Amino acid sequence: MNPDSIVERFFDGTEYLVRGKQYHSPIPEELRPWYCYTTDGGHSILALIESHFDPENEELLDEMCPCPVKSVLRKYRIFKGYPVVPLEYNDDIGLVTDTEDDEF
């Protein structure tokens, strides 16, 4: 598994990924490859939402979501190399996070 290529594949065909951005503070080693900057979410970590993914699914890419770096740093775990966060995901509105976690 190469997280860099997973990030590229996740955003393939969209204009959401902004290349060349870096986070202003150090990010833990295991999260660095999952870092991305999106046009609509800013500084993010591509992660799995704890309550919203199937650990038996072989193609976890389909279940990933860009999450604010601040939200991920508060609490995360690693599952088979993938970051997993205990954030809320609502099928109608998407990822639910504190607005102060958004950084552009």
Secondary structure, DSSP 8 states (H G I E B T S, - for coil): --HHHHHHHHHTT-S-EETT---SS---TTTGGGEEEETTTEEEEEEEEGGG--TT-S-GGGGEEEEEHHHHHHS-EEETTEEEE--EEETTTEEE--GGG-B-
